[in-house]
């Protein structure tokens, strides 16, 4: 049987942060048009986690954050090649 687990966390900042990835020069932004979240969906089969999908309200997920997410998944026995960020 295939089972799913999901969760989310707010990733909004309480202070202005640099924004990149838009046309023009990078700039500091103090607010967002809506709530910023990170969402996760895990797929289980036969008692083992087969895949993890991570969606982040960002234009770019850097190496440092990717490494942290992969490490957190590895702590639960999830192989890196089954994680999509």
N, CA, C and O atoms as a MOPAC input file, in Angstrom:
PM7 MOZYME 1SCF
protein

 N      0.84100 1    -1.17500 1     0.00000 1
 C      0.00000 1     0.00000 1     0.00000 1
 C      0.89600 1     1.25100 1     0.00000 1
 O      1.92200 1     1.29300 1     0.67900 1
 N      0.49800 1     2.23600 1    -0.75200 1
 C      1.22400 1     3.50400 1    -0.80200 1
 C      0.57800 1     4.47300 1     0.18700 1
 O     -0.64300 1     4.63200 1     0.21200 1
 N      1.41200 1     5.11500 1     0.99700 1
 C      0.95100 1     6.10200 1     1.97200 1
 C      1.70400 1     7.40200 1     1.74800 1
 O      2.79600 1     7.41400 1     1.17900 1
 N      1.10600 1     8.49300 1     2.20300 1
 C      1.68800 1     9.82000 1     2.03100 1
 C      1.72800 1    10.54400 1     3.36700 1
 O      0.89900 1    10.29900 1     4.24300 1
 N      2.68300 1    11.42400 1     3.51300 1
 C      2.75800 1    12.32400 1     4.65600 1
 C      3.12200 1    13.69900 1     4.11300 1
 O      3.87400 1    13.80500 1     3.14500 1
 N      2.60100 1    14.73800 1     4.72300 1
 C      2.89800 1    16.07900 1     4.22500 1
 C      3.03500 1    17.04500 1     5.39100 1
 O      2.59700 1    16.76800 1     6.50800 1
 N      3.64700 1    18.17400 1     5.10700 1
 C      3.79800 1    19.22000 1     6.10300 1
 C      4.24400 1    20.50500 1     5.45500 1
 O      4.62300 1    20.52700 1     4.28400 1
 N      4.19700 1    21.57700 1     6.22100 1
 C      4.65500 1    22.87100 1     5.71600 1
 C      5.16600 1    23.69400 1     6.88700 1
 O      4.85200 1    23.43200 1     8.04800 1
 N      5.96400 1    24.69800 1     6.54300 1
 C      6.49300 1    25.61200 1     7.54000 1
 C      6.56600 1    26.99700 1     6.90500 1
 O      6.87700 1    27.13100 1     5.72100 1
 N      6.28200 1    28.00800 1     7.68700 1
 C      6.41200 1    29.38800 1     7.21300 1
 C      7.88700 1    29.74300 1     7.14800 1
 O      8.63800 1    29.45700 1     8.08000 1
 N      8.30900 1    30.36900 1     6.04300 1
 C      9.70900 1    30.76700 1     5.90000 1
 C      9.84900 1    32.27000 1     5.71100 1
 O     10.89700 1    32.75500 1     5.28400 1
 N      8.79000 1    33.00100 1     6.02900 1
 C      8.83900 1    34.45700 1     5.92200 1
 C      9.82400 1    35.04400 1     6.91700 1
 O     10.07200 1    34.46100 1     7.97300 1
 N     10.37500 1    36.17600 1     6.58600 1
 C     11.34000 1    36.84200 1     7.45000 1
 C     10.65500 1    37.97500 1     8.20800 1
 O      9.72300 1    38.60100 1     7.70300 1
 N     11.12200 1    38.22700 1     9.41300 1
 C     10.57700 1    39.32600 1    10.20200 1
 C     11.39000 1    40.60900 1    10.03100 1
 O     11.15800 1    41.59900 1    10.72500 1
 N     12.34800 1    40.57900 1     9.09700 1
 C     13.15500 1    41.76500 1     8.80200 1
 C     13.40900 1    41.81900 1     7.30000 1
 O     13.28000 1    40.80300 1     6.61700 1
 N     13.76700 1    42.98500 1     6.77600 1
 C     14.04600 1    43.08900 1     5.33100 1
 C     15.18600 1    42.17100 1     4.91700 1
 O     16.17200 1    42.02300 1     5.63900 1
 N     15.04100 1    41.56000 1     3.75500 1
 C     16.05900 1    40.64000 1     3.24400 1
 C     16.38600 1    40.98400 1     1.79400 1
 O     15.54300 1    41.53800 1     1.08800 1
 N     17.61100 1    40.65900 1     1.33400 1
 C     17.96600 1    40.89700 1    -0.06300 1
 C     17.14200 1    39.99300 1    -0.98100 1
 O     16.89300 1    38.83100 1    -0.65800 1
 N     16.73300 1    40.52200 1    -2.09800 1
 C     15.99200 1    39.76200 1    -3.09100 1
 C     16.80000 1    39.76100 1    -4.37500 1
 O     17.24400 1    40.81100 1    -4.83900 1
 N     16.99000 1    38.57400 1    -4.95000 1
 C     17.70900 1    38.45100 1    -6.21300 1
 C     16.86000 1    37.64400 1    -7.17400 1
 O     15.83100 1    37.09000 1    -6.78600 1
 N     17.28100 1    37.57600 1    -8.41300 1
 C     16.58000 1    36.75800 1    -9.38800 1
 C     15.54700 1    37.50900 1   -10.20200 1
 O     14.88200 1    36.91300 1   -11.05000 1
 N     15.39900 1    38.77500 1    -9.97100 1
 C     14.46400 1    39.59400 1   -10.74600 1
 C     15.24200 1    40.48000 1   -11.69200 1
 O     16.44800 1    40.67400 1   -11.53400 1
 N     14.55100 1    41.00900 1   -12.66600 1
 C     15.20500 1    41.92700 1   -13.59000 1
 C     15.69900 1    43.15100 1   -12.83400 1
 O     15.03400 1    43.62000 1   -11.91000 1
 N     16.83800 1    43.66200 1   -13.21200 1
 C     17.39200 1    44.82900 1   -12.54700 1
 C     18.34500 1    44.43800 1   -11.43200 1
 O     18.74000 1    43.27900 1   -11.30500 1
 N     18.69700 1    45.40900 1   -10.64300 1
 C     19.65300 1    45.19200 1    -9.56000 1
 C     19.00800 1    44.48100 1    -8.38300 1
 O     17.81100 1    44.63600 1    -8.14400 1
 N     19.80800 1    43.68700 1    -7.62900 1
 C     19.29200 1    43.11000 1    -6.38900 1
 C     18.86400 1    44.24000 1    -5.45800 1
 O     19.45900 1    45.31700 1    -5.46700 1
 N     17.84600 1    43.99400 1    -4.66800 1
 C     17.36400 1    45.03000 1    -3.76000 1
 C     16.88700 1    44.39000 1    -2.46700 1
 O     16.68600 1    43.17800 1    -2.40100 1
 N     16.71000 1    45.20200 1    -1.45400 1
 C     16.22300 1    44.73200 1    -0.16000 1
 C     14.71100 1    44.89300 1    -0.13500 1
 O     14.17400 1    45.94600 1    -0.48000 1
 N     14.04100 1    43.82900 1     0.27900 1
 C     12.58200 1    43.81800 1     0.31300 1
 C     12.13000 1    43.59900 1     1.75100 1
 O     12.66700 1    42.74400 1     2.45500 1
 N     11.14600 1    44.37400 1     2.18100 1
 C     10.65700 1    44.27600 1     3.55400 1
 C      9.38200 1    43.48700 1     3.70500 1
 O      8.98500 1    43.17500 1     4.82800 1
 N      8.71700 1    43.15000 1     2.59100 1
 C      7.48100 1    42.38200 1     2.71000 1
 C      7.29700 1    41.50600 1     1.47800 1
 O      8.01100 1    41.64200 1     0.48400 1
 N      6.32300 1    40.60300 1     1.56500 1
 C      6.00200 1    39.71200 1     0.45100 1
 C      4.52900 1    39.86600 1     0.12700 1
 O      3.74800 1    40.32900 1     0.95900 1
 N      4.15100 1    39.47800 1    -1.08100 1
 C      2.74700 1    39.59500 1    -1.50100 1
 C      1.85500 1    38.61100 1    -0.76800 1
 O      0.64000 1    38.80400 1    -0.72100 1
 N      2.41600 1    37.57800 1    -0.20600 1
 C      1.64200 1    36.57000 1     0.52000 1
 C      2.55600 1    35.80300 1     1.46400 1
 O      3.72800 1    36.14500 1     1.62100 1
 N      2.02800 1    34.79100 1     2.07400 1
 C      2.79700 1    33.96000 1     2.98600 1
 C      3.82900 1    33.14400 1     2.21200 1
 O      3.50900 1    32.55100 1     1.18200 1
 N      5.04600 1    33.11400 1     2.69700 1
 C      6.09400 1    32.29400 1     2.10200 1
 C      6.17900 1    30.99100 1     2.88100 1
 O      6.23500 1    31.00100 1     4.11100 1
 N      6.18900 1    29.86400 1     2.16500 1
 C      6.17700 1    28.55700 1     2.81200 1
 C      7.18700 1    27.61300 1     2.17700 1
 O      7.62600 1    27.80400 1     1.04400 1
 N      7.53200 1    26.60500 1     2.93400 1
 C      8.22300 1    25.42500 1     2.41700 1
 C      7.26700 1    24.25900 1     2.66300 1
 O      6.76400 1    24.08300 1     3.77300 1
 N      7.02300 1    23.47000 1     1.62800 1
 C      6.08900 1    22.34900 1     1.71200 1
 C      6.82600 1    21.04700 1     1.42700 1
 O      7.78600 1    21.02700 1     0.65800 1
 N      6.36800 1    19.94900 1     2.05700 1
 C      6.99700 1    18.64900 1     1.89500 1
 C      5.91900 1    17.60400 1     1.69300 1
 O      4.87500 1    17.63300 1     2.34400 1
 N      6.18600 1    16.67400 1     0.77600 1
 C      5.33000 1    15.50800 1     0.56600 1
 C      6.24600 1    14.29800 1     0.53600 1
 O      7.17400 1    14.23800 1    -0.27100 1
 N      5.98900 1    13.33000 1     1.41300 1
 C      6.77000 1    12.09300 1     1.46200 1
 C      5.87900 1    10.93500 1     1.02000 1
 O      4.70800 1    10.85800 1     1.39400 1
 N      6.45300 1    10.03700 1     0.21900 1
 C      5.72900 1     8.87800 1    -0.29900 1
 C      6.34600 1     7.62200 1     0.32300 1
 O      7.55700 1     7.41300 1     0.25200 1
 N      5.49300 1     6.79000 1     0.93300 1
 C      5.93100 1     5.56800 1     1.59400 1
 C      5.31500 1     4.35800 1     0.92000 1
 O      4.16700 1     4.39400 1     0.47700 1
 N      6.09200 1     3.28200 1     0.84600 1
 C      5.60400 1     2.01000 1     0.32900 1
 C      6.32200 1     0.89500 1     1.07500 1
 O      7.54300 1     0.92900 1     1.22600 1
 N      5.57400 1    -0.08200 1     1.53500 1
 C      6.14100 1    -1.21600 1     2.26800 1
 C      6.97100 1    -0.76100 1     3.45900 1
 O      8.01400 1    -1.34400 1     3.75700 1
 N      6.50500 1     0.28300 1     4.14000 1
 C      7.15800 1     0.76300 1     5.35300 1
 C      8.39600 1     1.61000 1     5.14800 1
 O      9.01100 1     2.03700 1     6.12400 1
 N      8.77900 1     1.86600 1     3.90500 1
 C      9.98100 1     2.67000 1     3.63900 1
 C      9.60600 1     3.92600 1     2.86100 1
 O      8.68100 1     3.92300 1     2.04900 1
 N     10.34800 1     5.00100 1     3.13100 1
 C     10.13500 1     6.23900 1     2.39200 1
 C     10.76400 1     6.08300 1     1.01600 1
 O     11.96400 1     5.83700 1     0.89800 1
 N      9.95100 1     6.22700 1    -0.02200 1
 C     10.41500 1     6.02500 1    -1.39700 1
 C     10.77500 1     7.32400 1    -2.10000 1
 O     11.60100 1     7.32200 1    -3.01200 1
 N     10.16600 1     8.43700 1    -1.68900 1
 C     10.45200 1     9.72300 1    -2.32800 1
 C     10.02600 1    10.85600 1    -1.41500 1
 O      9.08200 1    10.72100 1    -0.63700 1
 N     10.73400 1    11.98100 1    -1.51800 1
 C     10.37800 1    13.19300 1    -0.78700 1
 C     10.40800 1    14.34700 1    -1.79100 1
 O     11.38200 1    14.52100 1    -2.52300 1
 N      9.33900 1    15.12400 1    -1.81400 1
 C      9.25400 1    16.30800 1    -2.66100 1
 C      9.23500 1    17.52200 1    -1.75100 1
 O      8.42000 1    17.59700 1    -0.83100 1
 N     10.12800 1    18.47500 1    -2.00100 1
 C     10.20700 1    19.69500 1    -1.21000 1
 C      9.96700 1    20.88100 1    -2.14500 1
 O     10.66100 1    21.03700 1    -3.15000 1
 N      8.98700 1    21.71000 1    -1.81000 1
 C      8.66000 1    22.89700 1    -2.59300 1
 C      8.89600 1    24.12100 1    -1.71300 1
 O      8.38300 1    24.20200 1    -0.59700 1
 N      9.67200 1    25.06500 1    -2.22300 1
 C     10.03000 1    26.24700 1    -1.44000 1
 C      9.63300 1    27.49400 1    -2.21800 1
 O      9.92000 1    27.60500 1    -3.40900 1
 N      8.97000 1    28.43600 1    -1.54200 1
 C      8.59000 1    29.70100 1    -2.17200 1
 C      9.84600 1    30.55300 1    -2.34900 1
 O     10.09600 1    31.48600 1    -1.58600 1
 N     10.61900 1    30.21500 1    -3.36300 1
 C     11.85800 1    30.94400 1    -3.66800 1
 C     12.16300 1    30.74100 1    -5.14100 1
 O     11.75700 1    29.74000 1    -5.73200 1
 N     12.86400 1    31.66900 1    -5.72300 1
 C     13.27200 1    31.53000 1    -7.11100 1
 C     14.47500 1    30.61500 1    -7.25500 1
 O     14.68500 1    30.01400 1    -8.30900 1
 N     15.26500 1    30.51000 1    -6.19300 1
 C     16.50100 1    29.74200 1    -6.24000 1
 C     16.75600 1    29.12700 1    -4.87200 1
 O     16.64800 1    29.80500 1    -3.85000 1
 N     17.09000 1    27.85800 1    -4.85500 1
 C     17.47600 1    27.17300 1    -3.61800 1
 C     18.96300 1    26.90000 1    -3.72900 1
 O     19.39400 1    26.11200 1    -4.57100 1
 N     19.74100 1    27.54200 1    -2.88800 1
 C     21.19600 1    27.42200 1    -2.95700 1
 C     21.72100 1    26.10500 1    -2.42900 1
 O     20.99000 1    25.30300 1    -1.84800 1
 N     23.00200 1    25.90500 1    -2.64700 1
 C     23.68000 1    24.67300 1    -2.24900 1
 C     23.58800 1    24.44000 1    -0.73900 1
 O     23.35400 1    23.31500 1    -0.29700 1
 N     23.77000 1    25.49700 1     0.04700 1
 C     23.75100 1    25.34900 1     1.50500 1
 C     22.40600 1    24.82300 1     1.98900 1
 O     22.36600 1    23.89100 1     2.79200 1
 N     21.30400 1    25.40000 1     1.51500 1
 C     19.97900 1    24.94400 1     1.92500 1
 C     19.70200 1    23.53600 1     1.40500 1
 O     19.13600 1    22.71000 1     2.12100 1
 N     20.09700 1    23.26200 1     0.16800 1
 C     19.91400 1    21.90400 1    -0.37500 1
 C     20.64000 1    20.87200 1     0.47900 1
 O     20.09100 1    19.81000 1     0.77500 1
 N     21.86500 1    21.17800 1     0.87300 1
 C     22.63800 1    20.25900 1     1.70800 1
 C     21.96500 1    20.02800 1     3.06000 1
 O     21.94900 1    18.90300 1     3.55900 1
 N     21.41000 1    21.08600 1     3.65300 1
 C     20.71400 1    20.95300 1     4.93800 1
 C     19.48700 1    20.05600 1     4.78600 1
 O     19.24200 1    19.18400 1     5.61900 1
 N     18.71700 1    20.27400 1     3.71500 1
 C     17.52000 1    19.46000 1     3.48800 1
 C     17.87700 1    17.99700 1     3.23700 1
 O     17.23500 1    17.10000 1     3.78200 1
 N     18.89300 1    17.75400 1     2.42000 1
 C     19.30900 1    16.38100 1     2.15100 1
 C     19.82100 1    15.69600 1     3.40800 1
 O     19.56100 1    14.51100 1     3.62000 1
 N     20.54300 1    16.42800 1     4.23800 1
 C     21.04100 1    15.87700 1     5.49400 1
 C     19.89000 1    15.52500 1     6.43900 1
 O     19.90700 1    14.48000 1     7.09000 1
 N     18.89600 1    16.40600 1     6.50500 1
 C     17.73000 1    16.13600 1     7.36100 1
 C     16.98600 1    14.89100 1     6.88200 1
 O     16.54600 1    14.07600 1     7.69300 1
 N     16.84600 1    14.74600 1     5.56800 1
 C     16.18900 1    13.54800 1     5.02400 1
 C     17.01200 1    12.30000 1     5.32300 1
 O     16.45700 1    11.25700 1     5.66800 1
 N     18.34100 1    12.40300 1     5.19300 1
 C     19.22100 1    11.26300 1     5.47000 1
 C     19.09800 1    10.81000 1     6.92000 1
 O     19.21800 1     9.61900 1     7.20800 1
 N     18.85800 1    11.74700 1     7.83800 1
 C     18.66000 1    11.39700 1     9.25000 1
 C     17.46200 1    10.46900 1     9.43800 1
 O     17.38600 1     9.74100 1    10.42800 1
 N     16.52900 1    10.49800 1     8.48900 1
 C     15.35300 1     9.62900 1     8.53600 1
 C     15.51300 1     8.41500 1     7.61300 1
 O     14.55400 1     7.68000 1     7.37400 1
 N     16.73400 1     8.21100 1     7.09600 1
 C     16.99700 1     7.06000 1     6.24900 1
 C     16.58100 1     7.22700 1     4.79900 1
 O     16.44900 1     6.24300 1     4.07300 1
 N     16.37100 1     8.47800 1     4.36800 1
 C     15.94500 1     8.73500 1     2.99600 1
 C     17.18600 1     9.02600 1     2.14600 1
 O     17.96000 1     9.93100 1     2.45800 1
 N     17.36400 1     8.25900 1     1.08100 1
 C     18.51900 1     8.43000 1     0.20400 1
 C     18.41700 1     9.71700 1    -0.60500 1
 O     17.32900 1    10.11100 1    -1.02500 1
 N     19.55100 1    10.36600 1    -0.82000 1
 C     19.58500 1    11.64300 1    -1.56000 1
 C     18.90900 1    11.55700 1    -2.92500 1
 O     18.22800 1    12.49300 1    -3.34600 1
 N     19.09800 1    10.43400 1    -3.61400 1
 C     18.54100 1    10.33000 1    -4.96700 1
 C     17.03200 1    10.20500 1    -5.00400 1
 O     16.43800 1    10.20800 1    -6.08300 1
 N     16.39200 1    10.09200 1    -3.82900 1
 C     14.92900 1    10.02600 1    -3.79800 1
 C     14.30500 1    11.36100 1    -3.35400 1
 O     13.09300 1    11.45100 1    -3.15700 1
 N     15.14700 1    12.39200 1    -3.19900 1
 C     14.67000 1    13.69900 1    -2.74200 1
 C     14.69600 1    14.67500 1    -3.91500 1
 O     15.71700 1    14.82300 1    -4.58700 1
 N     13.56500 1    15.33800 1    -4.15600 1
 C     13.47900 1    16.35900 1    -5.19900 1
 C     13.19500 1    17.69300 1    -4.52300 1
 O     12.17400 1    17.85600 1    -3.85500 1
 N     14.10300 1    18.64000 1    -4.70000 1
 C     13.95100 1    19.96800 1    -4.09300 1
 C     13.65900 1    20.95400 1    -5.18200 1
 O     13.49100 1    22.14300 1    -4.90900 1

